[in-house]
Amino acid sequence: MLRYISKRLALMVPTLLLIMAVGFGIMQLPATDFVDQYVLKQAAIGNTGMMDQAENLKVQFGLDRPAPERFVLWVGNFVKGDFGISFSDLRPVGAVIMERLPMTLAVSFLAFIVSWGVGIPLGVYSATHQYSVGDVGLTIFAFVGVGIPDFLLAIVLLVLAFSATGNVFLGLSSPNLSTSHGHWPKYSTSSPTLGSVSWPSLSPVRH
């Protein structure tokens, strides 16, 4: 038993490295990196000065180095617990994870309780009432549930939840999701300091 567990643990390391290598390779497939995309977005809103800072930003993020070297640094930082900066939140990834981890664990635990609390009794009923109408109905329901993609089911549940609470889905009119004019707020960005690691702060533009 111990030999089997040791063997599985030993295989876990190369498997994890392979998964990380594949994920890193997929991130390298686009023709442009995050800095290029960020500079293009800034230029589109009139901040053409960012074009001159693109190379400095690439140096700050190590994007000027070869891909194998970036992968080694990425793995090393991952082992040390440094997950980098979130490009969407402009904050350390570790802080974002810790901020959302409690709610994620709560939802996962609730889903675990519901699935086992419902699945076990229904499984016992199907086993004791084999080929009955209830068994056939539960079997069909189970196959339909397995066949529906999770993300599609989540969207349907979101629509039902928004409808049940009186909100209109997809941002048409909701006091929590729209401004007083019924539109999504626009955001402007201030360019990062040249030669530093500071990132732009987002501030809403008032109409």
trRosetta pair geometry for C-beta under 8 A, 3 or more apart (Angstrom, degrees):
i j d omega theta_ij theta_ji phi_ij phi_ji
1 4 5.8 -54 -152 32 30 111
1 5 6.5 25 153 -15 64 106
2 5 5.7 -53 -146 38 34 110
2 6 6.2 36 154 -20 66 107
3 6 5.7 -54 -145 37 30 112
3 7 6.3 32 154 -21 63 106
4 7 5.7 -56 -151 34 29 112
4 8 6.5 26 154 -17 64 106
5 8 5.8 -56 -148 37 32 109
5 9 6.3 30 154 -17 66 107
6 9 5.8 -56 -146 39 31 110
6 10 6.3 33 154 -21 65 106
7 10 5.7 -54 -148 35 30 112
7 11 6.5 26 154 -15 64 106
8 11 5.8 -57 -149 39 33 109
8 12 6.6 48 148 -39 63 98
9 12 5.4 -40 -153 11 36 121
9 13 7.9 40 155 -23 58 90
10 13 6.7 -47 -169 17 37 107
11 14 6.5 -61 -158 45 47 98
11 15 5.9 46 150 -22 75 115
12 15 5.6 -64 -148 42 30 114
12 16 6.1 31 158 -22 68 108
13 16 5.9 -55 -147 35 27 109
13 17 6.5 24 155 -15 62 107
14 17 5.4 -54 -144 40 37 113
14 18 6.1 41 155 -24 68 104
15 18 5.7 -53 -149 34 30 112
15 19 6.5 30 153 -18 64 104
16 19 5.7 -53 -148 35 33 111
16 20 6.3 31 153 -17 65 106
17 20 5.6 -55 -146 39 32 111
17 21 6.2 35 153 -22 66 105
17 75 7.4 28 -124 -125 86 140
18 21 5.6 -52 -146 35 31 112
18 22 6.4 30 155 -17 64 104
19 22 5.9 -54 -148 36 31 109
19 23 6.3 29 154 -16 64 108
20 23 5.7 -56 -146 41 31 111
20 24 6.1 31 156 -19 66 108
20 71 7.9 129 135 -163 101 97
20 74 7.8 176 175 113 117 114
20 75 6.3 97 139 -95 153 99
20 78 7.5 -140 -130 34 143 171
21 24 5.7 -54 -143 39 29 110
21 25 6.2 32 155 -22 63 107
21 71 6.9 44 -115 -160 71 139
22 25 5.7 -54 -148 35 30 113
22 26 6.5 32 153 -21 63 102
23 26 5.8 -52 -150 31 32 111
23 27 6.7 31 152 -18 63 104
24 27 5.7 -55 -154 34 35 113
24 28 6.7 30 150 -19 65 106
24 67 7.9 138 149 -177 109 98
24 70 7.9 168 -168 108 124 97
24 71 5.1 95 155 -112 163 101
24 74 6.5 149 -106 76 130 158
25 28 5.7 -60 -153 34 36 110
25 29 7.2 56 148 -45 63 90
26 29 5.7 -31 -161 -5 40 120
27 30 7.8 -43 -180 15 41 97
28 67 5.6 35 -114 -126 152 132
30 33 7.3 145 87 -82 108 38
32 36 3.8 -121 -166 90 106 139
32 37 5.6 127 123 -50 124 81
32 40 7.7 2 -178 -12 161 136
33 36 5.3 101 51 10 62 102
33 37 7.2 -126 104 -1 34 93
33 58 7.5 96 74 -113 142 100
33 63 5.4 154 122 -148 169 141
34 37 5.7 -61 -150 41 33 109
34 38 6.0 34 154 -23 69 108
34 61 7.5 -107 64 161 117 173
34 63 7.9 -146 43 -77 86 147
34 87 5.4 -111 -149 -117 142 147
35 38 5.6 -54 -143 37 30 112
35 39 6.2 30 157 -19 65 106
35 54 5.8 121 153 -156 112 78
35 57 4.7 158 -131 108 123 120
35 58 5.2 -126 39 -72 170 78
35 61 6.7 -167 -51 32 119 141
35 63 6.0 -152 3 36 131 162
36 39 5.9 -55 -146 36 28 109
36 40 6.4 27 155 -18 63 108
36 54 7.1 56 -91 -153 53 126
37 40 5.7 -55 -147 37 31 112
37 41 6.4 32 154 -19 65 105
38 41 5.8 -55 -151 35 31 111
38 42 6.4 29 152 -17 64 107
38 50 7.5 -122 125 172 84 143
38 57 7.5 -117 75 150 136 163
38 87 7.9 -125 -69 -160 120 110
39 42 5.7 -56 -148 38 32 111
39 43 6.3 33 153 -19 66 106
39 50 4.9 -171 -132 128 75 113
39 51 6.1 105 -175 -92 120 50
39 53 7.8 -176 -105 72 109 79
39 54 4.8 -2 -77 -92 154 110
39 57 7.8 -176 -58 41 107 148
40 43 5.6 -52 -145 37 31 112
40 44 6.4 38 153 -26 63 104
41 44 5.6 -51 -150 29 32 115
41 45 7.0 14 156 -5 63 104
42 45 6.3 -66 -153 43 33 97
42 47 4.1 -67 175 76 93 116
42 48 7.9 170 124 -73 90 22
42 50 4.1 47 98 12 148 157
42 189 6.8 -87 -105 76 93 128
42 191 6.9 79 -151 -96 144 95
43 46 7.7 99 -171 -33 31 6
43 47 6.6 -94 -77 72 32 62
43 48 5.4 62 -125 -102 80 61
43 50 6.5 -122 -53 57 75 110
43 51 6.4 59 -80 -56 120 101
45 188 7.4 178 159 -129 146 76
45 189 7.7 105 69 32 151 96
47 50 5.3 52 126 -15 101 110
47 189 7.3 -73 -19 79 162 95
47 191 5.9 171 -175 -63 133 111
48 51 5.8 -17 179 -2 65 115
49 52 6.1 -46 -173 27 57 109
49 53 7.1 39 140 -8 74 109
49 191 6.2 -70 88 -59 111 171
50 53 5.5 -68 -152 45 48 106
50 54 6.8 77 149 -57 73 79
50 191 5.6 -152 -79 -124 91 121
51 54 6.1 -22 -160 -19 35 115
53 56 5.0 -57 -163 43 66 116
53 57 5.9 68 140 -26 85 101
53 191 7.0 130 26 178 157 120
53 192 7.0 173 152 68 150 93
53 194 5.7 -120 -110 -107 114 82
54 57 5.8 -59 -152 36 30 110
54 58 6.5 30 153 -20 66 106
55 58 5.6 -52 -149 34 35 113
55 59 6.6 36 152 -20 65 102
55 64 7.5 55 -162 -79 74 126
56 59 5.7 -52 -152 33 33 112
56 60 6.5 36 150 -22 64 104
56 194 6.2 45 93 -157 173 69
56 195 5.9 -79 -159 -74 137 50
57 60 5.5 -51 -149 33 36 114
57 61 6.5 13 159 0 67 108
57 63 7.9 7 117 30 72 126
57 192 7.0 104 -92 60 108 143
58 61 6.2 -66 -144 50 30 96
58 62 8.0 -96 166 70 56 14
58 63 4.1 -90 -154 68 82 108
58 64 4.9 100 132 -48 106 88
59 62 7.5 34 -172 -75 29 29
59 63 7.8 -76 -48 46 22 73
59 64 5.3 0 -88 0 61 135
60 197 5.6 165 -158 -104 126 77
62 65 5.2 -27 -179 14 82 120
62 70 5.7 147 131 -112 114 93
62 73 6.3 -108 179 86 165 159
63 70 7.4 41 -107 -101 41 142
65 69 4.6 -96 158 87 120 126
65 70 5.3 149 86 -57 108 87
65 73 7.7 64 83 1 156 141
66 69 4.8 87 64 11 83 105
66 70 7.0 -152 96 -7 41 89
67 70 5.6 -56 -145 37 33 112
67 71 6.3 36 156 -24 67 103
68 71 5.6 -53 -150 32 33 113
68 72 6.6 32 154 -18 65 102
69 72 5.8 -52 -150 35 34 110
69 73 6.4 31 153 -14 66 107
70 73 5.8 -57 -147 41 32 110
70 74 6.1 37 152 -25 66 107
71 74 5.5 -53 -145 34 30 115
71 75 6.4 28 157 -16 65 104
72 75 6.0 -54 -148 37 30 108
72 76 6.3 30 153 -19 63 109
73 76 5.6 -55 -146 39 31 113
73 77 6.2 29 157 -16 66 106
74 77 6.0 -56 -148 38 27 107
74 78 6.3 31 152 -23 62 107
74 84 7.9 -17 -130 -47 82 129
75 78 5.5 -53 -148 33 32 116
75 79 6.5 33 154 -20 65 102
76 79 5.9 -53 -151 32 31 110
76 80 6.6 21 153 -10 64 109
77 80 5.6 -62 -148 44 35 108
77 82 4.0 -76 -172 79 93 105
77 83 7.3 161 133 -78 103 20
77 84 6.8 75 128 -53 145 82
78 81 7.8 57 -180 -62 28 16
78 82 7.3 -89 -67 66 25 60
78 83 6.7 59 -111 -99 67 64
81 94 6.6 52 165 -97 84 140
82 94 7.4 -71 -127 -31 34 128
83 92 7.2 103 63 176 88 78
83 93 3.6 -97 107 77 116 126
83 94 5.2 145 24 -50 112 77
83 97 7.2 63 36 -13 164 133
84 92 7.5 169 107 -144 25 62
84 93 5.5 37 68 -5 66 123
85 90 6.8 3 174 -150 109 38
85 91 7.0 174 -152 94 74 14
85 92 6.2 -58 -103 -96 57 42
85 93 6.8 -170 -127 -30 7 83
85 199 7.2 159 -178 -47 147 149
86 89 4.1 20 98 43 133 96
86 90 6.6 -72 83 -18 79 17
86 91 5.5 -1 38 57 112 64
86 92 7.2 49 -5 122 89 10
86 93 5.1 131 -55 -86 86 70
86 96 5.2 56 -40 -23 150 154
87 90 7.3 22 -159 -72 23 58
89 96 5.5 141 46 -92 159 131
90 199 4.5 -165 -160 118 113 143
90 200 7.0 -101 -121 63 158 62
90 201 7.8 -167 107 -99 154 43
90 202 7.7 157 21 -18 142 102
91 95 5.4 -87 150 74 114 126
91 96 5.8 132 87 -53 111 98
92 95 4.4 86 72 4 96 105
92 96 7.1 -166 96 -7 51 84
93 96 5.5 -55 -150 37 38 113
93 97 6.2 39 152 -21 70 104
94 97 5.7 -54 -148 35 31 111
94 98 6.3 25 157 -14 66 108
95 98 5.9 -56 -143 40 30 107
95 99 6.2 34 155 -25 63 109
96 99 5.7 -56 -149 33 28 115
96 100 6.5 1 162 2 64 112
97 100 6.4 -77 -149 48 26 92
97 101 5.8 44 156 -50 68 105
98 101 5.5 -34 -133 8 30 123
100 103 5.9 -61 -164 46 59 106
100 104 5.8 62 141 -27 82 110
101 104 5.5 -61 -144 39 33 114
101 105 6.1 31 161 -18 70 106
102 105 5.9 -58 -149 37 29 108
102 106 6.3 29 154 -20 65 107
103 106 5.5 -52 -145 36 34 114
103 107 6.3 32 156 -17 67 104
104 107 6.0 -56 -148 38 29 106
104 108 6.2 27 154 -17 64 110
105 108 5.6 -56 -142 40 31 111
105 109 6.1 31 158 -20 66 107
106 109 5.9 -54 -145 36 27 109
106 110 6.3 27 155 -18 62 108
107 110 5.7 -55 -147 38 31 111
107 111 6.3 32 154 -19 65 106
108 111 5.7 -54 -147 37 31 111
108 112 6.3 35 152 -23 64 105
109 112 5.5 -52 -149 33 32 115
109 113 6.5 32 153 -19 65 104
110 113 5.8 -53 -149 35 32 110
110 114 6.3 28 155 -16 66 108
111 114 5.9 -56 -143 40 30 108
111 115 6.0 28 159 -19 66 110
112 115 6.1 -57 -141 38 25 107
112 116 6.3 11 164 -5 62 111
113 116 6.4 -65 -145 45 23 100
113 117 5.6 20 160 -18 64 119
114 117 5.7 -59 -135 42 24 110
114 118 6.0 8 168 -5 64 113
115 118 6.4 -65 -141 45 21 97
115 119 5.4 13 166 -15 63 124
116 119 5.8 -54 -119 44 25 106
116 120 5.8 24 180 -20 64 112
117 120 7.1 -44 -131 30 13 104
117 121 7.5 2 165 -1 47 109
118 121 6.7 -70 -159 42 29 101
118 122 6.2 16 158 -10 67 118
119 122 6.0 -67 -146 44 27 106
119 123 5.9 29 159 -22 67 111
120 123 5.7 -55 -143 36 28 112
120 124 6.4 29 157 -19 63 105
121 124 5.7 -54 -148 36 33 111
121 125 6.3 34 153 -20 66 105
122 125 5.5 -51 -147 35 34 113
122 126 6.4 34 154 -19 66 104
122 138 5.6 178 -176 -150 110 138
123 126 5.8 -53 -146 36 31 109
123 127 6.3 30 155 -18 64 107
124 127 5.8 -57 -148 37 30 111
124 128 6.3 13 159 -6 66 112
125 128 6.2 -67 -144 46 27 99
125 129 5.8 -16 169 20 68 115
125 134 6.6 -74 150 132 119 130
125 135 7.5 -161 126 -84 81 74
125 138 7.2 131 91 -36 113 165
126 129 6.5 -74 -127 59 22 81
126 130 7.0 64 164 -90 59 57
126 134 7.7 -140 -91 118 63 88
126 135 4.7 114 -137 -128 73 87
126 138 5.4 -124 -77 83 114 141
126 139 7.0 119 -134 -57 134 86
127 130 6.7 -2 -160 -60 27 93
129 132 4.1 -48 162 18 99 138
129 134 5.6 16 112 67 145 115
129 135 5.2 -165 105 -46 86 109
130 135 5.8 109 -135 -118 25 170
131 135 5.9 -11 -7 73 11 142
131 136 7.1 36 -154 -51 37 96
132 135 4.7 99 50 5 73 103
132 136 7.1 -140 93 -3 38 86
133 136 5.9 -56 -148 38 30 109
133 137 6.2 30 154 -18 65 109
134 137 5.7 -55 -145 38 30 112
134 138 6.2 27 158 -16 66 107
135 138 5.9 -56 -146 39 28 108
135 139 6.2 30 154 -22 63 108
136 139 5.6 -54 -147 35 30 113
136 140 6.4 30 155 -18 65 104
137 140 5.9 -55 -149 35 30 109
137 141 6.3 30 153 -18 65 109
138 141 5.5 -54 -145 39 33 114
138 142 6.2 36 154 -23 66 105
139 142 5.7 -53 -148 34 30 112
139 143 6.5 27 155 -16 64 105
140 143 5.9 -56 -149 37 31 108
140 144 6.3 30 154 -17 65 107
141 144 5.8 -55 -148 38 30 111
141 145 6.3 31 153 -20 64 108
142 145 5.7 -56 -149 37 30 113
142 146 6.4 28 155 -17 65 106
143 146 5.8 -54 -146 38 32 109
143 147 6.2 28 156 -18 65 111
144 147 5.8 -60 -144 39 29 109
144 148 6.4 29 159 -24 66 104
145 148 6.2 -52 -145 28 29 107
148 152 5.9 -121 179 79 88 117
148 153 5.1 92 130 -58 122 107
149 152 4.4 84 68 7 94 106
149 153 6.9 -167 91 -6 48 86
150 153 5.8 -60 -150 39 32 110
150 154 6.2 35 152 -23 67 106
151 154 5.5 -51 -148 34 33 115
151 155 6.6 37 152 -22 64 101
152 155 5.8 -50 -151 31 33 111
152 156 6.6 34 151 -17 64 104
153 156 5.7 -53 -150 36 34 113
153 157 6.4 33 152 -17 66 106
154 157 5.7 -56 -148 39 32 110
154 158 6.3 36 152 -22 65 105
155 158 5.6 -52 -149 34 32 114
155 159 6.5 33 153 -20 65 102
156 159 5.8 -53 -151 33 32 111
156 160 6.5 28 152 -15 65 107
157 160 5.6 -55 -147 40 34 111
157 161 6.1 35 154 -22 67 106
158 161 5.7 -54 -144 36 30 110
158 162 6.3 27 158 -16 65 106
158 169 7.0 110 129 -127 91 125
159 162 6.0 -57 -147 39 28 107
159 163 6.2 26 155 -18 64 110
159 169 5.2 -27 -121 -64 70 165
160 163 5.7 -57 -145 39 29 111
160 164 6.1 30 156 -22 65 108
161 164 5.8 -54 -145 35 29 111
161 165 6.5 14 159 -8 64 110
162 165 6.1 -65 -146 44 29 101
162 167 4.6 -83 -165 80 84 100
162 168 7.1 18 154 149 118 6
162 169 4.3 121 86 -74 155 88
162 174 7.8 -63 -152 -93 111 134
163 166 8.0 54 -179 -62 29 18
163 167 7.8 -92 -69 63 23 60
163 169 7.0 -35 -50 -29 78 110
167 173 7.8 -159 -159 95 64 62
167 174 4.4 37 -154 -112 111 108
167 176 7.7 -41 -112 33 141 103
167 177 7.6 89 -167 9 131 123
168 172 4.2 -65 120 63 131 109
168 173 4.9 51 33 49 130 77
168 174 6.2 -142 48 -54 70 86
169 172 7.4 36 74 10 35 102
171 174 6.8 -84 -125 19 39 112
171 177 5.4 -124 -115 138 73 127
171 178 6.3 126 -168 -68 78 101
171 184 6.3 -1 -175 -64 139 106
173 178 6.4 -66 -131 22 38 152
173 182 6.0 -27 -104 -135 85 100
174 177 3.9 34 77 32 121 107
174 178 5.7 120 55 1 64 97
175 178 7.4 -67 -111 50 15 82
177 184 7.9 -38 155 -99 76 82
178 181 7.9 -118 159 72 101 53
178 182 5.4 12 155 -146 142 33
178 183 6.4 113 -160 42 101 11
178 184 6.4 -75 -120 -75 70 48
179 182 7.0 -62 68 9 69 18
179 183 5.7 -21 39 63 109 63
179 184 7.2 114 -9 -151 97 9
179 185 5.4 113 -58 -67 120 82
179 207 7.7 119 130 3 156 119
181 207 6.2 0 -17 39 152 155
185 204 4.7 -31 172 -139 136 116
185 205 7.3 154 180 47 85 63
186 204 7.2 111 72 -157 47 67
186 205 4.8 -35 87 48 97 114
187 202 5.0 -12 -166 -162 130 104
187 203 7.1 138 -151 66 77 32
187 204 6.1 -55 -97 -102 70 49
187 205 6.7 175 -109 -4 17 92
188 202 7.9 146 69 -149 39 59
188 203 6.4 -29 61 66 85 83
188 205 5.2 81 -16 -57 106 115
189 200 4.3 42 -172 153 99 151
189 201 7.8 158 -144 69 64 33
189 202 6.4 -32 -95 -98 76 65
190 200 5.1 169 66 -143 58 94
190 201 6.2 3 37 45 110 76
190 203 7.8 35 -18 9 103 113
191 200 6.3 -37 -114 -85 13 115
192 196 6.9 -147 164 72 94 89
192 198 5.5 169 -152 91 88 73
192 199 5.6 -33 -97 -121 117 33
192 200 5.6 -92 -58 -47 73 75
193 196 4.0 10 89 36 113 127
193 198 4.9 47 19 48 109 120
